[in-house]
Amino acid sequence: MRAAALLALALLAQGPMPVQAQARIGPDQATLDYALAPRQIAPGTWVIEGAVQDFSRQNGCNIINTGFIATGEGVVVINTGPSRLYGEQQRRAIERVTREPVRQVINLNLHPDYFFGNQAWTDRPLQALPGSIAGQQAEGGAYADNLYRLCGDWMRGTESTPAREAIDPRGLPLVLRLGTHELELRRLQGHTADDLVLIDRSTGVVFAGGLVFADRVPTTPHADLTRWLASLDALEPLLSADGRPLTVVPSHGPVHTGGHGLQQTRDWLRWLDGLMREGAAQGLDLGELLRAPVPARFAGWAAQPAELHRSLTQLYPAHERAALQPATKRP
């Protein structure tokens, strides 16, 4: 129900979006092609970049960065996209790049565009943190209902297919040595209750998942802002090695070097939290807060103001309730 309500808000808030060049729709609407183009960013490491936009039929609801690492002992796939079709085309794109077999598929969190392509990978180990698997199982049906409304034919034949193998958080951080790569898995929290980060210590690439956004307003349907900010503090020193900044692959936004996206995300979360706290203290209602001006440094980001409005609609009532609580009476 919660997922359905949140994605319904997304549908209502969404305005017209520019056409994403990487999604091709045939003249009869029958030919749907994400035109996935893996880009090599480090030895053995590729990213398939999604649109830095909001969900729309024009971009096929492909707004996520997925990736894969050819280790020499098999391929590790990171995230599988928003639909069965994406997963199938992702699989073919990987086969065009490497002959190594896919060894495992990892979903970094519970959100639909991280795992709805799992349907194309059911013959491979599908892995995620336990909290992510539980969320995928609980909310997958509602995600599907609403993504069908948002994305239309791009979702044909898609069924929610949660990850099946839980990565034990008690064993994290964990370093996997696969071929020529050392892959470190870490569990953090805040964007969701279970946020998985993958750091390739051999190549200096960090798949930061939803903890880091770049040039795009962060999404907050399962967010705990306090924990998120704490996780960013924990992640920040991991984005460099021997004084050298690492390459960061956010799930949403352009690939970049070092702390650019982390700093943007932290700045936004602090501003959003302050806006809600001050608004509640002043007795402002949600409508007044929705009309609040956005600082110029955020104004040009993708999904603005729709994502802000979703966050305020979801998070602000809790601040209002807290502000209305009577002061504790002294004995």
DOKE-679433 format. One record per residue: residue in one letter; x, y, z of N, C-alpha, C in turn. Coordinates in pm, whole numbers, plus 50000, padded with zeros to 5 digits. Example, Ala and Ser with C-alpha at 12.3 -4.5 7.8 and 13.67 -1.06 7.14 Angstrom:
! DOKE-679433
a513194943150780512304955050780513204967050780s512854977550708513674989450714512905000350787
! end
This chain:
! DOKE-679433
m500834988050000500005000050000500875012550000r501955012150082502825023850090503485026549956a503995015749896504655017449765503665022449662a502445017349665501445021549568501135036249583a500995040549708500685054549732501815063549685l503045059449713504185067849675504345068749525l504195057549456504355058049311503155064549244a501985064049309500855071649257501145086549265l501775090749375502185104749385503165108349275a504045098849242504985101349132504235103649002l503205095848978502425097348856501735110948851l501185115148966500465127848968501425139548955a502625138049013503555149249013504305150748883q504345140348805505205140348687504695149848580g505585158148531505255167048422505855161948293p505725169348182506305164848056507815163948065m508365153348008509795150948015510395150847875p511665154947862512315154047731512525139647691v512575137147561512795123647512514225119447542q514385107147593515705101647620516235095047494a517415099447449517955094547322518245079647324q518485073947443518855059947449517645050647451a516445055947444515255047447435514605049947300r514445039347220513885040847086512535033747080i511555041047031510225035647016509885035346868g509525023646816509195022446675507935030046640p507735033046512506585040946470505245034546504d505215021346516503965014646550503885011146698q504805016546778504885013946921505234999446953a505534991246851505794977146875507274974346899t508144983246852509574981246866510094989946980l510454983547088510934990747206512374986747231d513264996247226514694993347235515335003447330y515884998447441516585007347533517925012047476a518385005647369519665009247306520775009947410l520884999547491521864999247599523274998847541a524105007847588525465009347534526475009047649p527004997347684527984996647792529195005647764r529605012947865530775021747853531835017147953q533015014147902534075009347991534645021148069i534695019848202535195030648287536465026748361a536825013848355538035008948421538304995048365p539484989548389539764976048339538704965948385g538074959448288537074949348319535764954648372t535534967748369534374973748435533614982748338w532324980148327531464987748238530254993048314v529745004348268528505009848321527545011948205i526265009348229525205012148132524375023348191e524485035248134523935047248196522475049648158g521675052648260520295056248238520125071248222a518925075248187518635089548171518685096648306v519265108548308519265116748429517975124848426q516895118048453515545123548442514665117048547d513365118648529512365111848610511795100548525f511095090948589510415080548514509505086548408s509525081148288508585085348185508535074648076r507465074747998507395065447886508425068847780q508755081647768509725085647667511095079447690n511505077747816512805071647843512685056947883g511485051247870511295037247904511435034548052c511315045048134511545044148279512955039248311n513875041648219515275037748240516045049848291i516085051148424516775062448486517905057648578i518245044848568519235039148660520525035548586n521635036748657522905031748607523075017348655t523235008148561523604994548597525054992348555g525644981348601527044979148567527384964448568f528574961348521529064947648529530584947648528i531124937548595532574936148610532964922348560a533824921848457534384909348408535674906748484t535624897548580536724895848674537834886848623g537594879248517538504868848474538054855248523e537194855248626536594842848676535064843648670g534564851948582533134853648569532724868048589v531504871148545530984884748547530084886848669v530244898448732529344902748839528484914048782v527164912348786526224922348736525674930348854i525624943548840525144952248947523884959448901n522764955748961521434961148930520964956348792t519634954948776519114948848653518044957048584g517814969648628516934978448553515464977048586p514614984748515513214986448554512224976648497s512664967148413511674958648344512324945648298r511454935948265511944923648203512704926648075l512164935647993512794939147867514194944847890y514334953447990515654958848020516614947648056g516184938448143517044927448182517484919048064e516564916247972516914908447853517914915847766q517674928747745518594936547661519924938847733q519904940047865521134941047942521974928347925r521314917047929522014904247915522694903347779r521974907247675522564906747541523704916747527a523564928447590524624938447583525904933347649i525764926347760526934920747829527584909947743e526764901647679527304890947593528064896547474r527704908747430528444914847320529824919747363v529994921947493531234927647545532214916947591t531714906447656532604896447713532024882447695r532924872847680532524858747671532494852047808e532914859147910532884853148045531444850748088p531184839548155529834837048204529504846048323v528234849348338527804857148453527804848348576r528504852548678528674844748801527614848248904q527294861148919526294865249016525704878648975v524474880949023523744893348996523394899349132i523744912149151523554918649280522604930449265n521594930949352520694942549362521134950849482l521424963549460521964971849569520914976449668n519634976849629518594979449729517244974349679l516164978449745514834972649720514024979949614h514504990849557513684998649466513544991649330p512434993849260512094985349146513094985449032d513704997149004514634997548892515984991048925y516154986749050517334979049087517134964149062f515864959449055515674944949050514594940148954f513864948948885512794944048799513314936948675g514594938648643515184930848534515654917048577n515504913748706515914900548755515254889148678q514084892048623513324881848551514134875648437a515074883348383515914878348273517124870748324w517294870148457518504864248514518204852948612t517054846648600516654836648699517504824048697d518334822248594519254810848590520604814048652r520704825648717521944829748783521634833148930p522624832549018522394836549157521994851249165l520834854049226520314867649244520464871249390q521304881249420521714883849557521384898249599a521054899749728520804912849788520864911249940l520884922350010520804921950155519424917250199p519304911250319518014905950363516904916450366g517204928450412516174938750415515704942650277s516614942450181516214945450043515314934449988i515654921850016514824910849967513434911550029a513364914250159512064915450225511244926750165g511884938050137511174949250075510724946149934q511564939449857511194935349721509974926249724q509964916949819508834907649830507574914849873a507694923949968506514930650023505904940849928e506744947749852506264959149775506314956949624g506824945349582506984942949439505704944149360g504594938849414503324939649342502854953849322a502984962049425502594976149414503504983749318y504804980649324505724986649227505264983549084a504964970949060504584966848925503324974148879d502304974848965501064981648929501334995948883n502165002848957502385016948927503355019248814l504365010548800505265012048686504565008848555y503604999548556502814997248435502075010048397r501565017348495500865029948465501845040548412l503025041248475503985051448437504695048448305c504985035648281505885032048172505195025148055g503955020748073503205015047962503845002547905d503955002147771504394990147701505804985647737w506624994647788507974990647827507934979647935m506834978548005506734968948115506104955748073r505784954147946505074942047903505784929347951g505024920448014505564907648059506394908248184t506514919948245507344921448365506574916948489e507214908748568506694904748698507784907148802s507374911748918508334913849026509054900749057t510384901049052511194888949075512294892549176p511974891549305512964895249407514204886549402a515294892049456516514884049472516214872049562r516984861349544516694848849615517754845249718e518954850949705520044847449796520414859549881a520314857950013520604868950104522104869750132i522644881850120524014884550160524004887350310d524644879050388524594879950533525284892850580p524524902250638525154914850679526144913050793r526044901850865526984899550976528394897150925g528504893350800529824890950742530404902950670l529734914350676530184926350604530874935950699p531874943650651532364943650513533114930850479l533004927250352533574914850301534304917750172v535484911850155536234913450031536194900249955l535654900649833535624888949745536764890149646r537574879949638538674879849541538264871049423l537944877649313537484870749193538424874349078g539154864749030540074867548920541054878348958t541074888948877542004900048900541374911248982h540194908949037539484919649108539274916249255e539384926449340539024925449481537794934149504l536664927749529535394934849542534984935149689e534854947149741534464949049880532974952349887l532234945049970530814947649992530634953750129r529874964550135529584971350261528094974150274r527574972750394526174975950422526094989350494l525304998550438525005011250502523495012850504q523025024050553521585026350566521255040950541g519965043550517519505057350510518665060250387h519205057050270518355057950151517255047450162t517625035550206516685025150247517225019350377a516545009350430517025003050553518224994050529d518444989850406519584981350370520154986350238d521264993750246521924999150126523264992250108l523414985249997524654978149967525534986749877v526804987649913527804994849834528864984749790l529254985249663530304976549611531494985149570i532654982049627533884989349597534874979749533d535294982849412536314974749344537674980649380r538344974149474539624979249522540724977849416s540514969449318541534967549214541524978649111t540374983949083540254994048977539885007849029g539495008949157539115021849212537755026649165v536795017349154535425020849116534495017549231v533605026849263532625025149370531225025349310f530475014449326529065014349292528315017949420a527905030749429527405036349554525905034449573g525215029049474523785026849488523025039849507g521945039149585521095050849605521565060249714l522685057249778523195066349880523725079249818v524185078449694524765090049627523985093049500f523525105349487522915110549364523825121349310a523805123449179524605134049118523745141749019d523695154949036522965163848945521495159948935r520975153449037519575149249039519065149649182v517805153549200517215154049333517115139749388p517615137249509517515123849567516065119749593t515805106849579514495101249608514465096449753t513265096949814513195094249958512045085049999p511535075849916510365068049958510605059150079h511855055250104512155046950220513265053350304a513385066450299514555073050356514415075850505d515545075050572515755080150707516895090150694l516575103050698517585113050664518755113050761t518485110750890519575110650988520555099250959r520025087350934520905076050903521595077950768w520905083950675521505086250544522725095350557l522565106250631523685115350649524845108550721a524535100050819525595092650888526305083150793s525555076850703526165067850606527075075350509l526675087350470527535095350383528845098750453d528765101550582529995104150658530895091850658a530285079950671531065067650672531625064450533l530875067850430531295064750293532375074150243e532365086450287533255096650231534725092550231p535285087450342536715083750337537015071850247l535985064450208536185052850122536275056549975l535995069449944535995073749804537365078249755s538385075049831539745077749786540655066649836a541755064649768542745054649807544125060249780d544955060549885546315066049872546275080249816g545285087849861545155101649817544575103349679r544205092349615543675092849479542155091049483p541385100549427539925099049428539485087349341l538495080149388537965068749314536855073049218t536535064549123535435066949031534145062249096v533155071049103531895068149170530795066349067v530105055049077528935052248993527705053449083p527005064849079525745065549153524685057749075s523655053349143522595046649068521815056648983h521855069549021521135079848946522035092048931g522345095548805523195106948779524495102648714p525265112148665526475108748589527575102648674v528335093748613529555088448675530525099948696h531215099848809532115111048839533255106248928t534165115148957535325111849038535225118449175g535505110749279535575116349414534225119649475g534195130549552533055133449637531995142549579h532005145149448531035154549389529595150849423g529195138649392527825134549416527515133449564l528455128149641528235127049785527985140749847q528795150449809528615163849865527295169949823q526885167749697525585172649653524455166249733t524545153149751523505145949824523425150749968r524555152150033524585157050172523995171150181d524375179650089523875193450089522365193550077w521825185549985520375184949965519655179850089l520155168950148519475162950263519465172650381r520575179650403520625189350513519645200850487w519605205550363518685216450332517235211950348l516905200050295515545194850304515125192950449d515995187250531515685185250672515465198650742g516325208250713516165221350775514885228250731l514535227050603513305233050552512095227550627m512055214450647510905208350714510875211850863r512005211650927512045214951070511615229451094e512135238651014511785252651032510315255050996g509835248350890508435249950852507505245150961a507825233651021506975228451128507005237551249a508185242851282508305251851397507495264651377q507385269051251506635281251221505145278651199g504745265851202503345262551183502885263151039l503825261850943503435262150803502755249150764d501735249950677501135237650629501875232750505l501515220650460502225214550349502135223150224g500985228950198500825237350079501795248950079e502005255050195502945266250203504375261450178l504695249650232506055244550214506305240850068l505285235850001505455232149860505755244349773r505365256049820505635268349745506945275049783a507675269049876508935275049921509945275449806p510725286049793511715286849685512845276849707v513385271949597514495262449601515785270349579p516815268249660518085275349638518615273349496a519265283449446519725283249307520635271349277r521395266949377522355255949352521655242849322f520355241749357519605229549331518645230949212a518425243049167517305245649076517435238148943g518655235948895518835229648765518945214548769w518775208548884518905194048895517735186948829a517985174948781516925166748722515875163148827a514625161148778513485157448862513095168348962q513435180548930513055192149013511905199448944p510795202749012510555201549155509785188949195a509505179949100508635168549130509155160349247e510465157549248511005149149355510955156249489l511185169249490511035176949613509615175849666h508645177449577507245176949621506885163249676r507405152649616507165139249670507755137849809s508985142649826509625141549957508865149150063l508455161250031507715169250129506385162650163t505695157650062504395151150085504545139050175q505625131750156505845119750236506375122750376l507365131650387508125133250511507605144250603y506975154650546506635166150629505595163150736p504585154750712503605152250819504225147650949a505295139950946505945135751070506525147651145h507065157351072507585169451137506445177551198e505325178151128504175185351182503675178851311r503585165551311503125158551431504075160951548a505385160451519506365162651625506245176651683a506005186551595505905200351643504645202651726l503625194451702502355196051774502335188451905q503335180151933503355172752058503495182352175p502685180552280502815189452396504125187352467a504645198152524505895197152598505725187752717t506775180552753506695171452866506435179352993k505445175053068505075182253190506055178853303r506435189253374507325186953489506485181953607p507045173253691506295168253806506055179353908
! end
